[in-house]
Amino acid sequence: MSTFVSAVIVAAGSSTRMGSDVSKQLIPLLGQPAIAYTLRAFESSKVISEIVVVCREEDFAAIRNIAEQNAVSKLSTLVAGGASRAESVKNGVAAVNSQAKYLAIHDGARPLISVEEINAVVEAAFDTEAATLGTFVTDTIKVVDDDRRIVSTPPRSTLRAVQTPQVFDREMYEFALEKAGNKLDSFTDDCALIENLGMQIEVVDGSAENIKLTTPTDVLIAESILRKREQAQS
């Protein structure tokens, strides 16, 4: 029997920086809602057993319709988001199938994730219990103090820009949630919860194309990448 992996797609964020009244997960990319690309990738992944989407209640009908139109059979449930991303993830984790052994937590606003990347990071987690996608940092990063003065320059070879999916053994992740307690919102991503346990996390090389939709410029970049992919397939 294959290992049961539940994908928790977090799509409850607002579009404040996008300057749109529509949830950014529903913003069209080449005529299709952004989350349609995300759902199709997880549907096509051989290692994903179910999909749980965390979103705003007013988006339930739209996302159900998108899933139906794209033949997303792995979608098991929609869950209302919380007051923060961390709470939204917690809500999603609480709704996964009881058979789930691993959790693949992904930002719904990263619609360019590939099936190959999903498979790679999940399979890495099977070996290590915790894994995330990440890319090498190309800019020089500076540490600054409260007066905006440079304190140090970390070597780029030690730095990664962490992406999603972030994949964890379910029992370990739930224990990490419990340990975080009322400080849950202080953790900026799911890996930080596992770091708080003193556990190691493997970083799997991802693609710079796996961008997160945050501003209108990101939409233009995403559509350019999608056009390039379409041309490569034609």
MDAnalysis code that builds the backbone (N, CA, C; Angstrom):
import MDAnalysis as mda
import numpy as np

u = mda.Universe.empty(702, n_residues=234, atom_resindex=np.repeat(np.arange(234), 3), trajectory=True)
u.add_TopologyAttr("name", ["N", "CA", "C"] * 234)
u.add_TopologyAttr("resid", np.arange(1, 235))
u.add_TopologyAttr("resname", ["MET", "SER", "THR", "PHE", "VAL", "SER", "ALA", "VAL", "ILE", "VAL", "ALA", "ALA", "GLY", "SER", "SER", "THR", "ARG", "MET", "GLY", "SER", "ASP", "VAL", "SER", "LYS", "GLN", "LEU", "ILE", "PRO", "LEU", "LEU", "GLY", "GLN", "PRO", "ALA", "ILE", "ALA", "TYR", "THR", "LEU", "ARG", "ALA", "PHE", "GLU", "SER", "SER", "LYS", "VAL", "ILE", "SER", "GLU", "ILE", "VAL", "VAL", "VAL", "CYS", "ARG", "GLU", "GLU", "ASP", "PHE", "ALA", "ALA", "ILE", "ARG", "ASN", "ILE", "ALA", "GLU", "GLN", "ASN", "ALA", "VAL", "SER", "LYS", "LEU", "SER", "THR", "LEU", "VAL", "ALA", "GLY", "GLY", "ALA", "SER", "ARG", "ALA", "GLU", "SER", "VAL", "LYS", "ASN", "GLY", "VAL", "ALA", "ALA", "VAL", "ASN", "SER", "GLN", "ALA", "LYS", "TYR", "LEU", "ALA", "ILE", "HIS", "ASP", "GLY", "ALA", "ARG", "PRO", "LEU", "ILE", "SER", "VAL", "GLU", "GLU", "ILE", "ASN", "ALA", "VAL", "VAL", "GLU", "ALA", "ALA", "PHE", "ASP", "THR", "GLU", "ALA", "ALA", "THR", "LEU", "GLY", "THR", "PHE", "VAL", "THR", "ASP", "THR", "ILE", "LYS", "VAL", "VAL", "ASP", "ASP", "ASP", "ARG", "ARG", "ILE", "VAL", "SER", "THR", "PRO", "PRO", "ARG", "SER", "THR", "LEU", "ARG", "ALA", "VAL", "GLN", "THR", "PRO", "GLN", "VAL", "PHE", "ASP", "ARG", "GLU", "MET", "TYR", "GLU", "PHE", "ALA", "LEU", "GLU", "LYS", "ALA", "GLY", "ASN", "LYS", "LEU", "ASP", "SER", "PHE", "THR", "ASP", "ASP", "CYS", "ALA", "LEU", "ILE", "GLU", "ASN", "LEU", "GLY", "MET", "GLN", "ILE", "GLU", "VAL", "VAL", "ASP", "GLY", "SER", "ALA", "GLU", "ASN", "ILE", "LYS", "LEU", "THR", "THR", "PRO", "THR", "ASP", "VAL", "LEU", "ILE", "ALA", "GLU", "SER", "ILE", "LEU", "ARG", "LYS", "ARG", "GLU", "GLN", "ALA", "GLN", "SER"])
u.atoms.positions = np.array([
    [0.852, -1.198, 0.000],
    [0.000, 0.000, 0.000],
    [0.885, 1.243, 0.000],
    [0.561, 2.213, -0.846],
    [1.354, 3.433, -0.926],
    [1.105, 4.316, 0.292],
    [2.076, 5.157, 0.597],
    [1.961, 6.073, 1.733],
    [0.927, 7.145, 1.441],
    [0.042, 7.382, 2.378],
    [-1.029, 8.359, 2.187],
    [-0.488, 9.758, 2.491],
    [-0.531, 10.626, 1.490],
    [-0.043, 12.001, 1.628],
    [-1.188, 12.968, 1.361],
    [-1.450, 13.832, 2.312],
    [-2.487, 14.861, 2.146],
    [-1.844, 16.193, 1.800],
    [-2.292, 16.770, 0.699],
    [-1.838, 18.111, 0.321],
    [-2.778, 19.134, 0.949],
    [-2.218, 20.060, 1.685],
    [-3.002, 21.158, 2.283],
    [-2.653, 22.421, 1.497],
    [-3.581, 22.865, 0.670],
    [-3.365, 24.044, -0.170],
    [-3.934, 25.262, 0.550],
    [-3.059, 26.173, 0.933],
    [-3.477, 27.345, 1.708],
    [-3.788, 28.489, 0.747],
    [-5.079, 28.792, 0.627],
    [-5.525, 29.784, -0.360],
    [-6.486, 30.780, 0.274],
    [-6.206, 31.162, 1.515],
    [-7.121, 32.035, 2.249],
    [-6.625, 33.473, 2.333],
    [-5.498, 33.768, 1.680],
    [-4.931, 35.109, 1.775],
    [-5.726, 36.159, 1.016],
    [-5.539, 37.399, 1.430],
    [-6.200, 38.518, 0.752],
    [-5.356, 38.976, -0.422],
    [-5.861, 39.944, -1.161],
    [-5.143, 40.479, -2.324],
    [-4.760, 41.932, -2.108],
    [-4.420, 42.274, -0.872],
    [-4.128, 43.670, -0.541],
    [-3.029, 44.241, -1.415],
    [-1.878, 43.551, -1.473],
    [-0.753, 44.055, -2.271],
    [-0.976, 43.871, -3.759],
    [-1.934, 43.014, -4.100],
    [-2.258, 42.818, -5.504],
    [-3.157, 43.943, -6.012],
    [-3.823, 44.653, -5.076],
    [-4.709, 45.737, -5.478],
    [-5.953, 45.247, -6.170],
    [-6.461, 44.083, -5.728],
    [-7.623, 43.479, -6.366],
    [-8.657, 43.118, -5.327],
    [-9.935, 43.159, -5.725],
    [-11.014, 42.747, -4.844],
    [-11.202, 41.234, -4.867],
    [-10.598, 40.587, -5.854],
    [-10.712, 39.143, -6.018],
    [-9.567, 38.461, -5.284],
    [-9.837, 37.328, -4.639],
    [-8.768, 36.569, -3.999],
    [-7.685, 36.282, -5.026],
    [-6.410, 36.447, -4.621],
    [-5.336, 36.312, -5.619],
    [-5.270, 34.912, -6.202],
    [-5.790, 33.919, -5.486],
    [-5.814, 32.567, -6.025],
    [-6.788, 32.428, -7.194],
    [-7.700, 33.392, -7.332],
    [-8.695, 33.360, -8.404],
    [-8.344, 34.306, -9.549],
    [-7.257, 35.044, -9.419],
    [-6.832, 35.953, -10.481],
    [-6.516, 35.144, -11.733],
    [-7.011, 35.573, -12.905],
    [-6.757, 34.793, -14.121],
    [-5.317, 34.887, -14.610],
    [-4.784, 33.732, -14.988],
    [-3.484, 33.639, -15.654],
    [-3.728, 32.983, -17.000],
    [-3.539, 33.731, -18.057],
    [-3.857, 33.258, -19.414],
    [-5.290, 32.732, -19.490],
    [-6.190, 33.430, -18.785],
    [-7.601, 33.099, -18.869],
    [-8.086, 32.043, -17.899],
    [-7.195, 31.481, -17.076],
    [-7.598, 30.469, -16.109],
    [-7.262, 30.933, -14.699],
    [-8.127, 30.617, -13.722],
    [-7.822, 31.027, -12.338],
    [-6.491, 30.446, -11.882],
    [-5.735, 31.240, -11.149],
    [-4.405, 30.807, -10.716],
    [-4.452, 29.463, -10.000],
    [-5.430, 29.272, -9.128],
    [-5.463, 28.039, -8.341],
    [-5.749, 26.814, -9.200],
    [-6.280, 27.008, -10.399],
    [-6.516, 25.861, -11.287],
    [-5.203, 25.171, -11.630],
    [-4.158, 25.961, -11.842],
    [-2.837, 25.385, -12.148],
    [-2.308, 24.611, -10.946],
    [-2.494, 25.176, -9.757],
    [-2.041, 24.515, -8.524],
    [-2.755, 23.185, -8.339],
    [-4.067, 23.198, -8.467],
    [-4.853, 21.986, -8.263],
    [-4.494, 20.906, -9.282],
    [-4.299, 21.297, -10.525],
    [-3.968, 20.306, -11.552],
    [-2.626, 19.634, -11.274],
    [-1.669, 20.415, -10.776],
    [-0.347, 19.842, -10.482],
    [-0.449, 18.799, -9.373],
    [-1.170, 19.101, -8.307],
    [-1.289, 18.149, -7.208],
    [-2.169, 16.963, -7.599],
    [-3.165, 17.201, -8.419],
    [-3.992, 16.101, -8.935],
    [-3.140, 15.121, -9.743],
    [-2.197, 15.643, -10.507],
    [-1.386, 14.805, -11.391],
    [-0.225, 14.119, -10.682],
    [0.097, 14.559, -9.476],
    [1.224, 13.975, -8.759],
    [0.897, 12.562, -8.283],
    [1.798, 11.634, -8.559],
    [1.592, 10.230, -8.182],
    [1.666, 10.013, -6.674],
    [2.249, 10.940, -5.940],
    [2.461, 10.731, -4.499],
    [1.404, 11.402, -3.632],
    [0.516, 12.164, -4.230],
    [-0.520, 12.870, -3.474],
    [-1.799, 12.047, -3.457],
    [-2.339, 11.814, -2.257],
    [-3.535, 10.983, -2.098],
    [-4.813, 11.800, -2.018],
    [-4.744, 12.973, -1.385],
    [-5.925, 13.831, -1.291],
    [-5.484, 15.287, -1.267],
    [-6.443, 16.165, -1.548],
    [-6.193, 17.611, -1.530],
    [-7.221, 18.263, -0.617],
    [-6.729, 19.046, 0.324],
    [-7.587, 19.871, 1.183],
    [-7.254, 21.322, 0.868],
    [-8.258, 22.111, 0.540],
    [-8.039, 23.527, 0.236],
    [-8.568, 24.375, 1.381],
    [-7.716, 25.261, 1.872],
    [-8.107, 26.218, 2.909],
    [-8.311, 27.562, 2.224],
    [-9.502, 28.114, 2.335],
    [-9.800, 29.357, 1.613],
    [-10.874, 30.154, 2.348],
    [-11.174, 31.314, 1.814],
    [-12.244, 32.126, 2.390],
    [-13.594, 31.487, 2.059],
    [-14.518, 31.538, 2.987],
    [-15.812, 30.890, 2.770],
    [-16.516, 31.412, 1.521],
    [-16.318, 32.685, 1.218],
    [-16.975, 33.239, 0.027],
    [-16.386, 32.700, -1.278],
    [-15.245, 31.993, -1.172],
    [-14.629, 31.411, -2.367],
    [-14.936, 29.924, -2.520],
    [-15.671, 29.349, -1.576],
    [-15.957, 27.908, -1.632],
    [-16.568, 27.501, -2.973],
    [-17.618, 28.191, -3.373],
    [-18.336, 27.804, -4.592],
    [-17.432, 27.918, -5.817],
    [-16.670, 28.999, -5.884],
    [-15.793, 29.202, -7.039],
    [-14.740, 28.109, -7.129],
    [-14.138, 27.742, -5.989],
    [-13.069, 26.731, -6.015],
    [-13.648, 25.344, -6.294],
    [-14.819, 25.045, -5.768],
    [-15.455, 23.767, -6.114],
    [-15.704, 23.692, -7.622],
    [-16.143, 24.784, -8.201],
    [-16.418, 24.826, -9.633],
    [-15.131, 24.646, -10.438],
    [-14.053, 25.303, -10.001],
    [-12.758, 25.176, -10.681],
    [-12.275, 23.724, -10.616],
    [-12.416, 23.100, -9.456],
    [-11.990, 21.711, -9.300],
    [-12.792, 20.789, -10.216],
    [-14.075, 21.039, -10.304],
    [-14.930, 20.211, -11.169],
    [-14.557, 20.401, -12.633],
    [-14.346, 21.630, -13.043],
    [-14.006, 21.902, -14.443],
    [-12.662, 21.298, -14.837],
    [-11.764, 21.136, -13.861],
    [-10.433, 20.613, -14.137],
    [-10.266, 19.154, -13.710],
    [-11.389, 18.495, -13.453],
    [-11.399, 17.072, -13.110],
    [-10.463, 16.754, -11.949],
    [-10.530, 17.567, -10.897],
    [-9.696, 17.367, -9.718],
    [-10.439, 16.427, -8.763],
    [-10.194, 15.143, -8.924],
    [-10.922, 14.135, -8.149],
    [-10.372, 13.963, -6.741],
    [-9.139, 14.428, -6.487],
    [-8.524, 14.239, -5.174],
    [-8.977, 15.272, -4.144],
    [-9.714, 16.290, -4.570],
    [-10.179, 17.295, -3.620],
    [-11.180, 16.662, -2.668],
    [-10.835, 16.619, -1.378],
    [-11.708, 15.968, -0.404],
    [-12.588, 16.953, 0.342],
    [-12.064, 18.146, 0.621],
    [-12.851, 19.108, 1.385],
    [-12.283, 20.513, 1.244],
    [-13.118, 21.485, 1.519],
    [-12.720, 22.884, 1.622],
    [-12.883, 23.303, 3.077],
    [-11.920, 24.075, 3.564],
    [-11.927, 24.489, 4.966],
    [-11.775, 26.004, 5.034],
    [-12.497, 26.638, 5.933],
    [-12.384, 28.089, 6.096],
    [-11.034, 28.446, 6.715],
    [-10.444, 29.522, 6.210],
    [-9.166, 29.984, 6.724],
    [-9.301, 30.648, 8.077],
    [-8.161, 30.829, 8.741],
    [-8.150, 31.483, 10.039],
    [-7.731, 32.933, 9.926],
    [-7.445, 33.544, 11.063],
    [-7.065, 34.954, 11.092],
    [-5.648, 35.181, 10.579],
    [-4.843, 34.124, 10.523],
    [-3.468, 34.219, 10.025],
    [-3.175, 32.995, 9.173],
    [-2.045, 33.037, 8.446],
    [-1.684, 31.872, 7.632],
    [-1.484, 30.652, 8.521],
    [-0.815, 30.846, 9.649],
    [-0.555, 29.729, 10.547],
    [-1.847, 29.070, 11.012],
    [-2.850, 29.884, 11.340],
    [-4.134, 29.335, 11.760],
    [-4.832, 28.632, 10.607],
    [-4.672, 29.172, 9.398],
    [-5.278, 28.547, 8.222],
    [-4.691, 27.163, 7.989],
    [-3.361, 27.052, 8.110],
    [-2.716, 25.744, 7.951],
    [-3.221, 24.780, 9.020],
    [-3.312, 25.252, 10.237],
    [-3.796, 24.407, 11.343],
    [-5.199, 23.898, 11.049],
    [-6.057, 24.759, 10.516],
    [-7.415, 24.348, 10.155],
    [-7.382, 23.267, 9.074],
    [-6.507, 23.447, 8.102],
    [-6.408, 22.473, 7.026],
    [-5.897, 21.133, 7.508],
    [-4.887, 21.161, 8.356],
    [-4.315, 19.920, 8.899],
    [-5.363, 19.157, 9.703],
    [-6.204, 19.875, 10.418],
    [-7.244, 19.231, 11.229],
    [-8.283, 18.519, 10.370],
    [-8.338, 18.873, 9.074],
    [-9.368, 18.313, 8.205],
    [-8.871, 17.190, 7.302],
    [-7.583, 16.835, 7.383],
    [-7.071, 15.803, 6.481],
    [-7.583, 14.426, 6.888],
    [-7.487, 13.510, 5.963],
    [-7.933, 12.143, 6.175],
    [-7.172, 11.492, 7.340],
    [-7.843, 10.663, 8.100],
    [-7.199, 9.999, 9.239],
    [-6.076, 9.057, 8.793],
    [-6.081, 8.664, 7.527],
    [-5.032, 7.774, 7.011],
    [-3.735, 8.510, 6.692],
    [-3.785, 9.825, 6.663],
    [-2.629, 10.602, 6.220],
    [-1.415, 10.363, 7.109],
    [-0.295, 10.023, 6.477],
    [0.977, 9.843, 7.179],
    [1.889, 11.050, 6.987],
    [1.706, 11.749, 5.858],
    [2.522, 12.923, 5.562],
    [1.621, 14.067, 5.119],
    [2.092, 15.284, 5.361],
    [1.390, 16.503, 4.968],
    [2.267, 17.284, 4.000],
    [1.693, 17.656, 2.871],
    [2.393, 18.504, 1.901],
    [1.697, 19.858, 1.896],
    [2.287, 20.830, 2.562],
    [1.656, 22.139, 2.745],
    [2.158, 23.087, 1.670],
    [1.209, 23.677, 0.922],
    [1.581, 24.488, -0.241],
    [0.777, 25.768, -0.293],
    [1.423, 26.846, -0.726],
    [0.744, 28.125, -0.920],
    [-0.088, 28.070, -2.200],
    [-1.381, 28.321, -2.077],
    [-2.226, 28.341, -3.266],
    [-1.803, 29.395, -4.271],
    [-1.087, 30.421, -3.793],
    [-0.638, 31.501, -4.671],
    [0.686, 31.174, -5.358],
    [1.094, 29.901, -5.311],
    [2.251, 29.438, -6.103],
    [1.729, 28.496, -7.183],
    [1.143, 29.050, -8.244],
    [0.479, 28.223, -9.252],
    [1.430, 27.554, -10.243],
    [2.713, 27.900, -10.205],
    [3.632, 27.372, -11.201],
    [4.406, 26.153, -10.700],
    [4.021, 25.622, -9.563],
    [4.654, 24.410, -9.051],
    [4.488, 23.287, -10.074],
    [5.530, 22.488, -10.239],
    [5.460, 21.390, -11.202],
    [5.219, 20.071, -10.499],
    [4.707, 19.109, -11.246],
    [4.483, 17.771, -10.708],
    [5.810, 17.163, -10.257],
    [6.848, 17.391, -11.047],
    [8.168, 16.843, -10.721],
    [8.690, 17.378, -9.398],
    [8.470, 18.662, -9.125],
    [8.911, 19.254, -7.857],
    [8.125, 18.687, -6.685],
    [6.819, 18.518, -6.866],
    [5.992, 17.926, -5.811],
    [6.504, 16.528, -5.479],
    [6.702, 15.728, -6.509],
    [7.155, 14.349, -6.297],
    [8.508, 14.311, -5.583],
    [9.421, 15.189, -6.005],
    [10.779, 15.177, -5.446],
    [10.788, 15.522, -3.965],
    [10.044, 16.558, -3.569],
    [10.087, 16.985, -2.172],
    [9.329, 16.006, -1.271],
    [8.251, 15.415, -1.768],
    [7.529, 14.423, -0.971],
    [8.388, 13.175, -0.773],
    [9.036, 12.717, -1.823],
    [9.874, 11.530, -1.711],
    [11.067, 11.777, -0.790],
    [11.576, 13.004, -0.780],
    [12.654, 13.342, 0.161],
    [12.149, 13.257, 1.594],
    [10.924, 13.709, 1.825],
    [10.347, 13.660, 3.174],
    [10.118, 12.227, 3.640],
    [9.851, 11.323, 2.702],
    [9.710, 9.917, 3.079],
    [10.992, 9.409, 3.748],
    [12.126, 9.925, 3.302],
    [13.420, 9.486, 3.828],
    [13.827, 10.230, 5.099],
    [13.423, 11.503, 5.203],
    [13.950, 12.357, 6.275],
    [12.892, 12.841, 7.271],
    [11.607, 12.657, 6.942],
    [10.449, 13.093, 7.735],
    [10.126, 14.569, 7.568],
    [11.040, 15.349, 6.993],
    [10.775, 16.780, 6.790],
    [11.605, 17.286, 5.618],
    [10.946, 17.913, 4.652],
    [11.656, 18.428, 3.481],
    [10.915, 19.622, 2.907],
    [11.647, 20.495, 2.240],
    [11.052, 21.671, 1.610],
    [11.758, 21.964, 0.306],
    [11.044, 22.608, -0.593],
    [11.691, 23.126, -1.799],
    [12.407, 24.423, -1.451],
    [13.509, 24.687, -2.140],
    [14.242, 25.932, -1.932],
    [15.149, 26.200, -3.108],
    [15.514, 27.450, -3.299],
    [16.404, 27.821, -4.391],
    [17.612, 28.574, -3.850],
    [18.702, 28.524, -4.605],
    [19.894, 29.280, -4.243],
    [19.592, 30.776, -4.322],
    [20.192, 31.534, -3.430],
    [20.038, 32.990, -3.414],
    [21.081, 33.592, -4.352],
    [20.623, 34.447, -5.253],
    [21.547, 35.054, -6.216],
    [21.985, 36.458, -5.806],
    [21.164, 37.145, -5.025],
    [21.543, 38.472, -4.539],
    [22.458, 38.355, -3.326],
    [23.250, 39.367, -3.090],
    [24.011, 39.446, -1.848],
    [23.075, 39.916, -0.739],
    [23.032, 39.162, 0.353],
    [22.126, 39.451, 1.458],
    [22.904, 40.104, 2.596],
    [22.347, 41.167, 3.141],
    [22.966, 41.876, 4.260],
    [22.101, 41.758, 5.514],
    [22.738, 41.580, 6.647],
    [22.045, 41.657, 7.932],
    [22.189, 43.090, 8.430],
    [21.067, 43.724, 8.779],
    [21.108, 45.122, 9.216],
    [20.527, 45.235, 10.624],
    [20.920, 46.298, 11.330],
    [20.395, 46.519, 12.679],
    [19.189, 47.446, 12.630],
    [18.702, 47.836, 13.807],
    [17.507, 48.682, 13.874],
    [17.730, 50.070, 13.283],
    [18.991, 50.466, 13.161],
    [19.312, 51.762, 12.564],
    [19.594, 51.649, 11.066],
    [19.265, 50.484, 10.500],
    [19.444, 50.205, 9.075],
    [20.914, 50.241, 8.654],
    [21.789, 49.882, 9.563],
    [23.221, 49.787, 9.256],
    [23.591, 48.327, 9.069],
    [24.453, 48.067, 8.111],
    [24.858, 46.696, 7.818],
    [25.683, 46.136, 8.969],
    [25.296, 44.948, 9.401],
    [25.992, 44.271, 10.495],
    [26.916, 43.186, 9.951],
    [26.420, 42.439, 8.956],
    [27.217, 41.353, 8.403],
    [26.695, 40.951, 7.035],
    [27.497, 40.132, 6.351],
    [27.134, 39.627, 5.032],
    [27.277, 38.106, 5.035],
    [26.170, 37.374, 5.180],
    [26.258, 35.915, 5.192],
    [26.716, 35.397, 3.828],
    [27.530, 34.366, 3.787],
    [27.938, 33.794, 2.500],
    [26.734, 33.207, 1.765],
    [26.612, 33.536, 0.489],
    [25.441, 33.085, -0.266],
    [25.340, 31.566, -0.336],
    [26.458, 30.886, -0.244],
    [26.446, 29.423, -0.341],
    [25.645, 28.774, 0.786],
    [25.444, 29.506, 1.884],
    [24.697, 28.964, 3.024],
    [23.226, 29.378, 3.018],
    [22.821, 30.170, 2.033],
    [21.466, 30.730, 2.023],
    [20.584, 30.065, 0.967],
    [19.313, 29.902, 1.310],
    [18.319, 29.407, 0.368],
    [17.041, 30.225, 0.529],
    [16.395, 30.484, -0.583],
    [15.048, 31.068, -0.564],
    [14.072, 29.896, -0.510],
    [13.403, 29.745, 0.610],
    [12.556, 28.573, 0.812],
    [11.191, 28.783, 0.161],
    [10.706, 27.728, -0.494],
    [9.422, 27.760, -1.189],
    [8.465, 26.757, -0.541],
    [7.389, 26.469, -1.240],
    [6.506, 25.353, -0.890],
    [6.320, 24.523, -2.149],
    [5.971, 23.226, -1.980],
    [5.502, 22.550, -0.788],
    [6.591, 22.342, 0.269],
    [6.113, 22.320, 1.515],
    [6.922, 21.892, 2.650],
    [6.220, 20.644, 3.187],
    [6.973, 19.556, 3.301],
    [6.364, 18.243, 3.559],
    [6.891, 17.655, 4.864],
    [5.962, 17.150, 5.682],
    [6.341, 16.676, 7.014],
    [5.592, 15.401, 7.395],
    [6.257, 14.590, 8.206],
    [5.567, 13.499, 8.874],
    [4.412, 14.102, 9.678],
    [3.234, 13.541, 9.538],
    [2.056, 14.148, 10.156],
    [2.163, 14.230, 11.672],
    [2.556, 13.127, 12.320],
    [2.619, 13.131, 13.777],
    [3.622, 14.173, 14.278],
    [4.741, 14.289, 13.583],
    [5.745, 15.267, 13.986],
    [5.199, 16.687, 13.836],
    [4.496, 16.937, 12.725],
    [3.970, 18.286, 12.500],
    [2.905, 18.629, 13.537],
    [2.040, 17.692, 13.842],
    [0.996, 17.965, 14.835],
    [1.607, 18.207, 16.219],
    [2.680, 17.497, 16.530],
    [3.375, 17.746, 17.800],
    [3.990, 19.146, 17.785],
    [4.521, 19.560, 16.634],
    [5.102, 20.898, 16.516],
    [4.043, 21.972, 16.709],
    [2.841, 21.743, 16.180],
    [1.739, 22.685, 16.395],
    [1.408, 22.798, 17.877],
    [1.371, 21.647, 18.538],
    [1.052, 21.631, 19.969],
    [2.111, 22.383, 20.770],
    [3.374, 22.178, 20.422],
    [4.451, 22.839, 21.158],
    [4.445, 24.347, 20.922],
    [4.035, 24.776, 19.724],
    [4.002, 26.209, 19.414],
    [2.985, 26.937, 20.285],
    [1.898, 26.265, 20.623],
    [0.892, 26.847, 21.504],
    [0.367, 28.177, 21.015],
    [0.297, 29.154, 21.931],
    [-0.243, 30.463, 21.554],
    [0.778, 31.347, 20.832],
    [1.968, 30.798, 20.569],
    [2.979, 31.533, 19.803],
    [2.981, 31.128, 18.336],
    [1.957, 30.410, 17.905],
    [1.909, 29.867, 16.550],
    [2.118, 30.933, 15.481],
    [1.499, 32.098, 15.668],
    [1.579, 33.140, 14.642],
    [2.969, 33.746, 14.507],
    [3.864, 33.471, 15.455],
    [5.214, 34.027, 15.364],
    [6.109, 33.228, 14.423],
    [5.649, 32.065, 13.982],
    [6.434, 31.242, 13.070],
    [6.089, 31.630, 11.638],
    [7.104, 32.032, 10.870],
    [6.856, 32.609, 9.549],
    [6.583, 31.577, 8.471],
    [6.973, 30.333, 8.700],
    [6.610, 29.275, 7.776],
    [6.536, 27.968, 8.540],
    [6.142, 26.904, 7.854],
    [5.940, 25.629, 8.532],
    [7.260, 24.979, 8.926],
    [8.310, 25.218, 8.154],
    [9.621, 24.692, 8.532],
    [10.055, 25.218, 9.904],
    [9.713, 26.469, 10.194],
    [10.116, 27.065, 11.472],
    [9.521, 26.302, 12.648],
    [8.331, 25.739, 12.466],
    [7.720, 24.942, 13.528],
    [8.562, 23.698, 13.818],
    [9.062, 23.085, 12.742],
    [9.873, 21.877, 12.898],
    [11.249, 22.230, 13.462],
    [11.799, 23.356, 13.039],
    [13.071, 23.832, 13.590],
    [12.945, 24.036, 15.099],
    [11.769, 24.478, 15.524],
    [11.528, 24.721, 16.947],
    [11.608, 23.430, 17.759],
    [11.445, 22.284, 17.107],
    [11.576, 20.994, 17.772],
    [13.028, 20.525, 17.803],
    [13.891, 21.258, 17.088],
    [15.275, 20.838, 16.989],
    [15.502, 19.778, 15.938],
    [14.522, 19.604, 15.039],
    [14.615, 18.584, 13.995],
    [15.243, 19.169, 12.734],
    [15.836, 18.302, 11.923],
    [16.454, 18.729, 10.675],
    [15.469, 18.643, 9.526],
    [15.658, 19.512, 8.543],
    [14.793, 19.569, 7.373],
    [15.670, 19.567, 6.128],
    [15.386, 18.677, 5.210],
    [16.149, 18.632, 3.963],
    [15.610, 19.674, 2.984],
    [16.524, 20.375, 2.323],
    [16.131, 21.337, 1.284],
    [16.352, 20.696, -0.076],
    [15.285, 20.557, -0.832],
    [15.318, 19.986, -2.172],
    [15.387, 21.134, -3.172],
    [16.313, 21.053, -4.113],
    [16.467, 22.129, -5.092],
    [15.186, 22.316, -5.893],
    [14.659, 23.536, -5.840],
    [13.465, 23.870, -6.592],
    [13.799, 24.754, -7.775],
    [12.771, 25.308, -8.379],
    [12.931, 26.150, -9.563],
    [12.596, 27.599, -9.240],
    [13.324, 28.509, -9.871],
    [13.025, 29.933, -9.711],
    [11.669, 30.284, -10.306],
    [11.103, 29.391, -11.105],
    [9.789, 29.632, -11.705],
    [8.652, 29.446, -10.700],
    [8.926, 28.813, -9.579],
    [7.889, 28.551, -8.577],
    [7.639, 29.791, -7.730],
    [7.218, 30.856, -8.403],
    [7.047, 32.147, -7.733],
    [5.707, 32.213, -7.001],
    [5.639, 33.155, -6.061],
    [4.403, 33.397, -5.328],
    [3.759, 34.672, -5.842],
    [2.483, 34.608, -6.137],
    [1.760, 35.784, -6.627],
    [1.499, 36.739, -5.464],
    [2.136, 37.895, -5.521],
    [1.980, 38.884, -4.455],
    [1.598, 40.251, -5.008],
    [2.210, 40.646, -6.113],
    [1.958, 41.956, -6.717],
    [1.553, 41.772, -8.184],
    [1.001, 42.824, -8.821],
    [0.637, 42.728, -10.238],
    [1.809, 42.325, -11.138],
    [3.023, 42.700, -10.762],
    [4.197, 42.306, -11.546],
    [4.355, 40.789, -11.566],
    [4.032, 40.144, -10.454],
    [4.139, 38.687, -10.391],
    [3.187, 38.013, -11.380],
    [2.035, 38.624, -11.615],
    [1.081, 38.074, -12.580],
    [1.682, 38.102, -13.979],
    [2.322, 39.203, -14.316],
    [2.957, 39.312, -15.638],
    [4.062, 38.278, -15.792],
    [4.853, 38.095, -14.751],
    [5.939, 37.116, -14.793],
    [5.366, 35.704, -14.932],
    [4.329, 35.409, -14.157],
    [3.719, 34.073, -14.199],
    [3.165, 33.771, -15.586],
    [2.494, 34.742, -16.197],
    [1.941, 34.513, -17.531],
    [3.045, 34.313, -18.566],
    [4.152, 35.016, -18.400],
    [5.282, 34.831, -19.305],
    [5.842, 33.411, -19.195],
    [5.963, 32.918, -17.963],
    [6.468, 31.553, -17.746],
    [5.499, 30.527, -18.336],
    [4.204, 30.750, -18.145],
    [3.215, 29.824, -18.677],
    [3.238, 29.797, -20.201],
    [3.408, 30.949, -20.816],
    [3.514, 30.986, -22.284],
    [4.724, 30.192, -22.753],
    [5.829, 30.355, -22.044],
    [7.050, 29.622, -22.396],
    [6.811, 28.111, -22.290],
    [6.104, 27.695, -21.263],
    [5.821, 26.274, -21.095],
    [4.912, 25.761, -22.199],
    [3.927, 26.565, -22.562],
    [3.021, 26.154, -23.648],
    [3.774, 25.995, -24.959],
    [4.691, 26.912, -25.230],
    [5.471, 26.851, -26.456],
    [6.378, 25.624, -26.465],
    [6.903, 25.267, -25.280],
    [7.785, 24.090, -25.193],
    [7.020, 22.800, -25.447],
    [5.717, 22.808, -25.158],
    [4.909, 21.605, -25.344],
    [4.344, 21.483, -26.750],
    [4.348, 22.617, -27.488],
    [3.748, 22.608, -28.828],
    [4.723, 22.121, -29.891],
])
